[in-house]
Amino acid sequence: MPLRVRAGILGLGSAAILLLAILLIYAPPDGRERAELAQFLGRFHPLLVHIPIALLLLVPILEGVALLQKREHLRRSAGFVLALGTAAAIATAWLGWLLAWSGSYEGSRVMRHMWGGVILAAASLACCGLGRWKRSAYAAVLVAMVGLLLWTSDQGGKLTHGDFFLSEHSPEPLRHWLAGEPPSQVDPASFYALRVQPIFQDKCVLCHNAGKFKGKLRLDTYEHVMQGGKDGPVIHPGATATSELFRRITLSPESKDFMPAEGKPALSAAEIKIIELWIAAGAPIQLEESAIQGLPPSPGQKPAAEPLTADYRPQAQAIAALESSLGVRLVPRSQNPTDGLILRTASAPVRCDDATLTQLAPVANLIVDAELARTGVTDKGMQALAGFSNLRFLDLSGTAVTSAGVREIMKLGKLESLNLTETKVTRDGVAALQAKPGLKRLYFFGTH
């Protein structure tokens, strides 16, 4: 590319980024809703945002391969991809500002995400300028750009999915590091904490929190709920009919003022009833459920799941000894020691036969899944298998089992899934299994 043209493009990109930074300073998102056209264009931001992410992450990969394998053409490709990614980053940052400025957004996380997008665009543009002349500086800025890209993406993800989207199901040691625990706002045993706050947390807080509050309304604490938004209080204690929040959650989903907005799941009839009765009772923190007539029942705690088997840990030594002597694997189904074991033979199916199943009798009650495909088991082995009292999943595909063995399989009272693909089972055997209580999945491709 001619030097003059390259300089012109860099200058144009710099002007676009500088103007956007000025707008962020002097015209930041303020929670007001503006022109329909601006909102329409701004909503292309979440659609296009993945393009610069993919392109900019591809650049260090191309550069690394070019450096390790000395392939100059990959370096030139990296420059082209970087240019495309930079253009996409600038365009996406502009659309992001347009969306936030016109769509009644505001909040600290909104601003962090937007500034991250602007600085990311500037860093990628700097990489474009340094790529040919200052390779050491280019490498440093490229590394910084990738780090900034990850941070900005994380802020955007939390705006879209909430603070605890990543940490909600993470292992316990990571949970606090990823997002921290939500702060305790009111007495956790109060009516508000048990019945009302979970509704707001599930359906409303994604758009009305400390980092992103549409219409200057936050619903993440009791104090902010009662404080209201830009148009004043949304809750009038004792007056359901004049409470703006209740009006909005009971509108038609097609209404512009309906909440939750943007296609998010609406409140259920039971949730709406709880909000209605809570407001009518004065919207307090503490409230006896017995004082409210017509309150939907509390969901309470979920019942503990029934264990699939006994705890396998007391027999850990016996299990290890059987694995060693029989050449099979007995693998825990999950981290829960009462979820049972999986009998695996895929690494050496020839080692497993009828005698193997007989020798597994000491731990038969712990096995919930038996993977016996292509092993040497026959109808005789099914007699031993009938003693696997907690067996739920059984794969006998490619074995010599016939309809005679099916009679023994019928004794497995908890069996849910059975694979008889490419066995010698006949129509009569399959007919018997189709009437077996509890059996949900039956596979018999390639049988007689």
N, C-alpha and C positions, 0 to 999 in steps of 0.2 A: 504494500500500500504506500503511495507517495507520502512523503513527510508532511506536506501541506494539508493533505486530506486527513491524515491521522491527527494532526494538531487541531484541525477544525472539529473533528468528532469529539476529541477530548474536551475541547472548549465548550461545545454544546452540552455534553454530559455534565460538566462542572457547573454550567449555568443552571441546568435543570435541578441539580442537587442543591445548589445554593438557594435557589428560589424556594424549594420545598422546605429547607431549614428555616428560612425567614417566615414562611407561613406557619410552621410549627411554633415559632416564638411569638408571633403577633396575631395569629388566627388559629389557636389550638382548639381541639374539640371541646365544646362547652356544654354539651348535653341538649343542645337545641336541634330541632328537626327542620331541615331546609328543603330546597327544591327537589321535586320528584326526579328530574333528570339527573341531578347530582347523586341521589341515592341509587338510581338505576345503574349509573356508571360505576359507582363505588362498590356495588355488589359483585363486580367482576374480580375484585381483589382476592377473595378466597378461592376463586376458580383458577386464577393465574399464578398464585403464590408458589405453587409447587414447581413451576418451570424454572425460575432462577435457582431454587434450592437444588434441583437435579443437575443443572448445568454447572453451577459453581462448585458443587462437590465432585464433579467429574474432572475439573481442572487439575487438582493436586494428584489425582490418580494418573492422568496422562503425563504430567510432569515427572512423577516418580518412575513410571515405566520407561520414559524417555531417558532419564538419568541412569537407571540401572542397566538398561539394554543398549544405550547409546543409539537411539533411534530418533534422528533429528525430525523426521516427518511428524512424529507424535508431538514434539514440542510445538511445531507450527499448528497442529490441530488443537493443542491446548490454548493457543492464543486466539484461535477462531472461536472456540467454545467459550472462552472467557469474555470475549466481546459480546457474544449473544447473551450470556448470563448477566453481564453488566447492564445491557439495554433492558433486559427483562426485570432486573432488580430495580432500576430507576422507575420503569413504568408501574411495577407493582407497588412501590412505595407511594407513588402519586395516587394510585387508586385507593390505597389504604387510608391516606389522609382524607380523600374525598368521602370515603365511606364513614369514617369517624366524625368528620366535620359536619356532614349533612344528616347523619343517621341517629342523632341524639345520644352519642357515646361520650363518655368522659371517664376519668379515673387514672390513677398512677400507673397501672399496668398497661392501659391503652397508650399512654405517653411513652412508657419504656419500650413497648413494642414498636411504636412508630419511630422513635429516635434510633432504635436498633436497626430498622430498615434503612433509614437515611444514611447512617454511618456505614452500614454494610455496602450500600451502593457506592459510597465514596471510596471505601477500601478496594472494592473490585475495580473501580475506575482507576485508582492509583496503580493497581496491578497491571492494568492495560498500558499505562504510561511507562512503567518501570521494566516491563517484560523484556525489552530488547537491550536496554543500556545498563541497568543496575541489577544484575542477577541476584546478588546477595540481599539487597533491599527488597527486591521482588519476592524472594523466598520468605523473608520475615513477614511482609505484609500479607502474603498468601496464607501463611499459618494463622495470622491474626484474623484474617477474613473468615476462615473456616470456623474458628472458635466463636466469632461474632455471629456467624450464620446459625450455629447450634443454639446459642443463647437466645437470639431473636425468635427462632422457631419455637423454642420452649415457651417463651412469653406468649406467642400467638396460640400455641396449643392450650395453654391455661385459660386464655380468653375464650376459646371455643368450647373446651371440655371441662373447665373448672380446675381449681387448685389441686384437687386430690385425684384427678383422672389417672395419673401415672402411678401414684403411690397407693391408691385404694386397695389393690390386690398384690402389692409388692411384699416381699419377705419382710418380716418385722424389723430386722436390723437396718433395712434401707428406708423404711417408711418415714422416720423423722428426718433423715438426711435429704430425702427427695422433696418433701413438702411440709414437714412438721405436722403436729397434730392441731386440729381446729381448736381455737381458744374456747374455754368454757365461758359462756356469756351469762347464763342464769343458772339457778339451782337445777341440776340435772334431773331431780326428781319432781320438778314442778310440772303443772299441766301444760304450760307453754313449751317447755323443753321436750316433753314426751309426746305431745299431740300436735302442736302447731308448728314449731320450728322445723321438724322433719319435712313437713310439706313445703315450706319455703326453701329449705335446703335442696330438696329434690327437684322442684319445679321452677324456682324463681331466682335463686342466688347466682346462677350462672351468668345472668345479665345484670344483677343488682348486688354487687359486692364491693369490697374496698378498692379493688383494682379496676373495676369496670362497672359504672353505675349509670344506666340509661335513665334520662329524665331526672337526674340528681336524686334518684331513689335507691336506697340500699335496704336490703331485706335480710342481711346476714346477722344482725343483732336485734334484740328486742327494742333497744333505744332508737335505732335507726328506723325500724318499722313504724314506731309511734311518731317519729319526727316527720316522716313523709318525704316528698320530693319537691321539685321546682314549683309545683302548683299548690303546695301546702300539704296538710295531713291526708293520708290515704285511708286512715282508720279513724272513725269517730266512735269512741266507746259507747256501747248501748244503742247505736243507731246504724243498723245494717244498711238501711235503704240509702243513706247519704254517704256511706263509706266507698270511696272511689275504687279501692282494691277489690272489694266484693263485687261492685258493678262490673269491673273489667273481667274478672274470672268467670262471670256468668253470662257474658255476651256470646253471640254466635261466633264460632271460630272464623267465619268469613269477615267479621268486623275488623276495621283497621285498629281499633282500640283493644281488641281482645288480648288477654294475657293468659298464659305465656305466649309471646310473639315469635315470629320467624319459624313457624311450623313445629315448635317444640311441643312435647306431650301436654295435653290439657289436664287440669285437675280432675280426678274422678268425682263421682257424685258424693261419695263418702267424705272425701277431702274438702269439697265445697261445703258440705254440711257442718263439718268441724269448724271451718273458718266462720261460717254464719253464726253458729251457736256461741263461739268464743267472742265474737264482736258484740253480739246481743247481750252477753253476760258482763260486758264492760271491758273486754280485751285485757284481762289481768294476767300476771305471771302465775300466781297461785290460784287454783280453782279446784274445788272438789268435783269429780266427775258425777257424783251422785246428785249434785245441785242442778244439773242440766238434763232436761227432758229430751229424749230423742237422739242422744249422742251415739254415733256409730260405735260398735264395740272396739276396744283396743286390740291392735294386732297381736300384742304380747310377744313373747319370745318364740322363735321357731323351735319346734320340737327337735331334740337331738336325734341325729340319724342313727338308725338301728345298726349295730356293728354287723359286718358281713361274716366275720369269723371270730374266733377267740384271738387274743393277742399272741402273735407268733414269736415274740422275743424270748420267752422262756425256753423255746425249743431251738434257739439259734444254733447251738452246737450240733444237734441232731440234723438240722437242715443242711448245715455245711458238710457234715459227714456223708449224707445222702448225695449231695451234689458231686462230691469227690468220687464216690464209689460207683455211681450210676452214670456219670457223664452227662447229666442234665442240669438245667439251671432252675432254681426256685427264687423268683425275683419278687420283692415286695410290690404290690400294686400301686401303692402311694406311700406318703410319709406317715399315714395313719396306720398303726400296727394292727388295727382290727379290720382293715380293708382286704386282708388276705394276701395270698401269693399267686403268682403266675408260673405255671409249669411250661418252660420253654425248651424246645428240642431242635430249633431250626439250624443251629450251628453243626449238629451231628445227628440227624434224624435216625440213622441206622442203629444208634446205640439204644434207642428206646423201643422196647417190645412189650409183650404181655407180662413177662417177668418183672420188668421195670415198674409197671403199674402196681403189681402186687407188693413190691418192696417199698413203695411209697405209702403204704397203709398207715404208718405212724404219724404222718403229717397230712393224711388225706382230707381231714376236716378243715385244713387251713388253705386249701387250694380252691380258688374261685374261677380260675381261667386256665384251661389246659390246651396248649398249642401242640397237637399231635399230628399235624399234616405231614404226609409222606414218611411216617414212621412204620415200624413193623408190627403194629398192634393189629389184633384180629378180634373176632367175636369173643374168644376166650378172655381177652383182656378187658372186654366190656363188663365182665362179671366183677373184676376188681374195681373198675371205674365206678360201678354202681354204688360203691361205698364212699365216694367223694361227696359227702352230704351237702356241702355248701357250693358245689360247682354251678356256675352260672353261664359260662361261655366255653364251648367245646368245638374245636376244629379237628375233624377227622378226614379232611379232604385228601384224596390220593392214597387212602389206606385200603386194606382188604376187608373192611367191615361190611357185613351183609344185613339183611332184614332180621336175621336171627339175633344179631347184636343189638338191634333197635329195641328188642324186648327188655334188655338190661338197661338201656339208656332211658327208657320210660320210667325207671325207678328214681331218676334224679329229680327230686321234687322242686328244686329251685332253678332248674335250667331255663335260661332265657334265649340263648342263641346257639344254633347247631349248624355246622357246615359239613355236609355229606357230599360235596362236589367230587365227581369222578370216583365214587365208591360203587359197590355192587348191590346197593340197596334197591329194592324193587318198588313198584307202585304200592303194594300192600304195606310195606314198611313206612313209606312216606305218609300214607293215609292214617296210620296209627299215630304218627307224630303230629299231624295237623290237628288232631283232637286233643293233644296234650295240654293241660292247663298250665298257664304261665309262660309257655314257649312263644316268643315274640318274633323271632327271625329264624327261618329255615332255608338253607341253601342246598339244592340237589341237582345242579347242573351236571350234565354228563353221566347221569346214573341210568339204571334200567327202568 
